[in-house]
Amino acid sequence: MEFGRFGGQFVPEKILVAVKKVEKAYEEAMQDPMFMQTYREYLKDYVGRPSLLYEAKRLTETLGGARIFLKREDLNHTGAHKINNVLGQALLAKRMGIRKLIAETGAGQHGVATATVAALLNMDCEIHMGAVDVEKQSLNVYRMRMLGAKVVVVEEGLKTLKEAVDSALITWANDLENTFYLIGSAVGPHPYPTMVREFQKVIGEEIKAQLQEKEQRLPDYVVACVGGGSNAIGAFYDFIQNPSVKLIGVEAAGDGIDTKRHAATMTKGQTGIIHGMQTKVLLDPDGSISEVYSISAGLDYPGVGPEHSYLESINRVQYVAINDQEAVDAFIKLTQTEGIIPAIESGHAVAYALKLAPSLPKENILVINLSGRGDKDVKQVARFLSETLID
């Protein structure tokens, strides 16, 4: 195991061979200064890093209490944090001599990032996406196809992110020599959770450096949404050894954690195995994987990254849940006070910050990782509010 009792490589022997190849290639790449230099150059010149750390003064004044800063991952090329990890893994695939990328996506941002980088690096690309999420995120589906990717619409099961992962894994297993499975979150068999965290930790590194420059201090709180957990582990990792910084992960309560329609894995889950890892999982009474729901296509996953399970087990990160209505209210609140439309995933983190900030001293600093922009979610929010949009 890589994270206490969590992590591991719980995959069939055939896939384990490919996972071991990825593990070996990743370890070698991380020791190669030229690989990391190339990766950092792409982050700067293509993605547009460092992303801004913006003080939301109007939101702070409206709420009272702690000063609120937004880490603007929504300003990255493609509109979310996903591209940080996609670039790293795609460069690794090229280093391994592989030309075809396979990926899963829920909200579509990982799919768009993968299709974008495939176009940049002249690679083939296939994206698996549940039919329900395709309907929720039709704009992102069109963006992927326009970028040259093949989009596989998954009709099995609940037709959401879990089924997209299952479909992508099956496709990868059938062509291990010629394809690279580019996982979008901090999940899956080792080395994927570690690899994704390493390519996302730039978020927390920048928050620390930017706040030191602006305020000569560390934040008091860092808040991020958690589905699989890539943006959160990226924001948290550089602060784990700073006990004065409180880290809060916000997951999807859907219709409420006391209903069956939620995706609150850290709140209601138990230890189990999903997609090649041992972690916290939402299970039915018979031990099978539970059905999950969230207004957010990026958070409706019945598991979570194993490092998050570990960080909860040692009481280093607190995990809370926000329901659909709270997330939509926060989506609108941030839009109307700061002129920034957040991804509905990020809206969950904003919603918890709206509750927390007024209870804190005014000298406290609370950083919200704004993991993506909300253009893709406007239609979904309008539907939730029973408003009609004309396409």
Sequence and secondary structure as in RCSB ss.txt:
>XXXX:A:sequence
MEFGRFGGQFVPEKILVAVKKVEKAYEEAMQDPMFMQTYREYLKDYVGRPSLLYEAKRLTETLGGARIFLKREDL
NHTGAHKINNVLGQALLAKRMGIRKLIAETGAGQHGVATATVAALLNMDCEIHMGAVDVEKQSLNVYRMRMLGAK
VVVVEEGLKTLKEAVDSALITWANDLENTFYLIGSAVGPHPYPTMVREFQKVIGEEIKAQLQEKEQRLPDYVVAC
VGGGSNAIGAFYDFIQNPSVKLIGVEAAGDGIDTKRHAATMTKGQTGIIHGMQTKVLLDPDGSISEVYSISAGLD
YPGVGPEHSYLESINRVQYVAINDQEAVDAFIKLTQTEGIIPAIESGHAVAYALKLAPSLPKENILVINLSGRGD
KDVKQVARFLSETLID
>XXXX:A:secstr
  BTTBB   S HHHHHHHHHHHHHHHHHHT HHHHHHHHHHIIIII  S  EEE HHHHHHH SSEEEEEEGGG
STTSBTHHHHHHHHHHHHHHTT  EEEEEESSSHHHHHHHHHHHHHT EEEEEEEHHHHHHTHHHHHHHHHTT E
EEEE STTSSHHHHHHHHHHHHHT TTTEEE   SS SSTTHHHHHHHHHTHHHHHHHHHHHHHHSS  SEEEEE
 SS HHHHHHHGGGTT TTSEEEEEEEEET TTSS  B HHHH EEEEETTEEEEE B TTSSB     S TTT 
 S   HHHHHHHHTTSEEEEEEEHHHHHHHHHHHHHHHS  B HHHHHHHHHHHHHGGGS TT EEEEEE BBSG
GGHHHHHHHTT     
